[in-house]
Amino acid sequence: MKSTTRTYEPYAQALLSLGQSNNLIDDFNNDAGLIAETLSGSDELNVFLANPAISEAAKRAVVDQVFGGKVNPTMQNFIKLLVDRHRADCLGGICQEFQAQVRKLKGAVLAQVTSTVALNDAQLQAVRDRVASMTGAQQVQVETSIDPELLGGVIIKVGSEVIDASLKTQLRQISFKLAGVN
């Protein structure tokens, strides 16, 4: 069964409340980023955590091994709670939802930027400035990825809004105009 945001929200909200009451929001947010990044880079870990045939004790041991000393002990206990409740397969989604709630709390937005090459600091700042002026956000977090098929330029996604300034799209639009298609 595929988990949805409706599954993630209550856990993310509980983690947010816990973080607020213990003044650990920033620590938890950093931990959530590390956990999400670790999970996105390891299909094996995701499959392991989602496998109902593997005991909770084995999963808790792997959580200790992978995240022990790298995340706040309270966050580590939260992960173990998810394991005990058979929700370890939701961990990545919960971390992403938690980060979204923290951004909302801080008046920040996430800009997902796809480019053909890594952007330098000046280019990243230009993206932040553009997104801040578009959205009115106080803070802009930038998440980057590389797609050599773009040929050049960037694609910026903020929420459901997409700014496609890629060379690939510009060439496609020119070809449509030349062909008489709007």
N, C-alpha and C positions, 0 to 999 in steps of 0.2 A: 504494500500500500504506500503510495507516494504522500509524503507529508506536505502540508501547505502552510502558508503564512498564519492561518488561524491556529495552527498547532504551535507555531513559534512564538506568537505574541505573548501569551500568558507567561511563558518561561522567561522571555526577554524582559517583560515588565517586572517580573519578580526579581530578576537579577538587577535591573535598574533601581528598584526600590531598595534592595540590599546595598547596592553601591552608594546610593544617596545617603542612606542612614549611617553608613560607616565611612563616608567621605572617601570612597574608593572608585568613583566613576572613571577617572582617568586611568587608573591601574586596570580596571576591568575592561575598559575600551581597548587599551593596548593588548591585553591578554586575548580579547575576542578577535582582534586583528591577527595575532600570532596563530591562534587556533584555526581560524578560517583559512589562513594562508597554508598552514600545515595540512589541513584536510584537502584543500584544493590541489595540493601537490602530491597527494598520496591516495591513489585509488585503493591500494591494499588496506590502508588504515580505515577508509570508509567502509569497505566490504567487511572487514573484521568487526568493526563496531556495530554494523547493521545485521550481522549474522546471528539469528536467534539460537543456533545450535551451540554457540560459544558461551560459556558460563559468565555470569556477571563478575565473578572473582577474577577470571582471566582478563576480562575487559578492564577492570579496575587496575590490575597489575600493569597492563599496557599503558593506561592513562598515566599511572605513576611514572612509568619508564619514559614516555614521550614528553610529558608536560611537567614532571616533577622538577622543582627548582626554577622553572621557566615562567610559571604563572603564579599569581597570588594563591596562597593555600585555600582561601575561600572559593576562588574560581575552580581550583582543582576539585574541591568537595562538591561544587555545583555539577561538574562533569560526572562525578561518581554518582550523584543523585540521578542524573539523566540515565546513566547505565542501569541503576537499580530500578528505575521506572520504565525500562525498555524503550527509552527515547534517545539513545546514543546516536541513532541514525539521523536525528534532528539537530545535532550539535552545530554543524556548519550553518544551517539556516537560522538557528537561534542566535548564533554569534552575529550574523549579518543583520538580523532584525534588531538586536541589541544596539549595534553600531548605528543603525538608522534612527533609533529612538534617542540615542545620545546626541546625534547631529541635530535632531529636531529640538531637543532640550536646549542646545547651545546656539540655536539659530544658524546652523551650518547646513551646507548641502554637499553632496558627493557628485563630482564631475568625473565620469568615466571617459578617458581620452584614449583614442586609438590612433596611432600614427605609424608611418613606415619605419621610422628610426626613433631612438630614444630622444626625448626632448631635453634641452638644457634648462638651467635654472631660470633664465630670462623668458624662455618660451612657456615654461610652467607658470611663471608669475603672470604672464600675459593671459593665459587661460583662466587663472584664478580671478584676475581683474575683470575679464569679460563676463565670466559666469556670475560674479558678485554684482556687476551692474545689471545683468539680465534678471537675476532672481531677487536682489535686495538682501541676500544672505550676508550675515556678519562674517562668516568663515566659509571657505571653500576648501574641501579636501579633494585632492586629485589622485585618481587611481589610473595608472597608465598600462597600456598593452601595445604590442607591436603587431602590425599586419602588413607584410611587404606587398600584398596584393593591392593596396590602396594607391600605389605608384607615387604618391606625394600628398601633402596636406594632412588634415586631421579630421576625425569625427569626434564630436563631444556630445555625450549623453548625460543629461541632468534630469533625473526622474523619468518622465515619459517623453520629454522634449529632446529632440536630436538636432544637432547642428552638423550638417555634413559638408565640410569644406575640403573633401578629398578630391584629388585629381581624377580618380576613377569616376566619381559621380559627375564632375564637371565635364569630362569627356563624353560620358553617356548623355548628358543633357545637350551638349553640342550636336551629337549624332542624331538625337531626336529632332532637334530644330532643323538640321539639314535634311532630314527625311520628311519633314512637315508634320511630325507628330508632337502634340503638346503634352 
